[in-house]
Amino acid sequence: MNKKGKKKFEDPGVSFADMNVPGMPWYDKKAKNGGREDIDLTRKERRAIIWGALLRTLPALLVIVFSFTLAFLIVYLWLS
């Protein structure tokens, strides 16, 4: 802790995205699987993950479709 009672930041070392990108100076050709771990999923688990992702993006997709439909109707009624 420092003088103000705040904890000093410590990097936990967790990486959320693979930073091993071809063309970058730190690119390592020897990195296995791009730094990803192999995960064994059953067919049911894989379907559940995909279904959850689709359900998560569905509201945003509906808002976009509704907005374009509304804009089209406004322009159509305005020009007719």
C-alpha positions, 0 to 999 in steps of 0.5 A, spaced: 500 500 500 502 507 498 501 513 502 494 514 500 492 507 502 491 504 495 493 498 493 499 498 488 496 495 481 499 488 480 498 484 473 495 478 474 498 475 467 491 473 464 490 474 457 484 475 454 486 475 446 492 472 443 497 478 441 501 473 437 499 476 430 503 475 424 507 481 422 508 484 429 515 484 432 514 480 437 510 474 433 513 467 435 512 462 430 513 457 435 507 458 439 502 452 439 495 453 437 496 461 437 496 460 445 489 457 445 488 451 450 484 445 447 478 444 450 474 438 449 466 439 448 461 435 447 456 436 441 451 438 446 455 443 450 457 446 443 450 447 441 449 450 448 454 455 447 452 457 439 445 458 442 447 462 447 451 467 443 445 467 438 440 469 443 445 474 446 446 478 439 438 477 437 436 483 441 441 488 437 439 484 430 432 486 432 433 493 433 437 494 427 432 490 422 426 495 426 430 501 425 432 500 417 424 498 416 422 504 420 427 508 416 424 505 409 417 506 411 418 514 413 422 515 406 417 511 402 411 515 405 415 521 405 416 521 397 409 518 395 
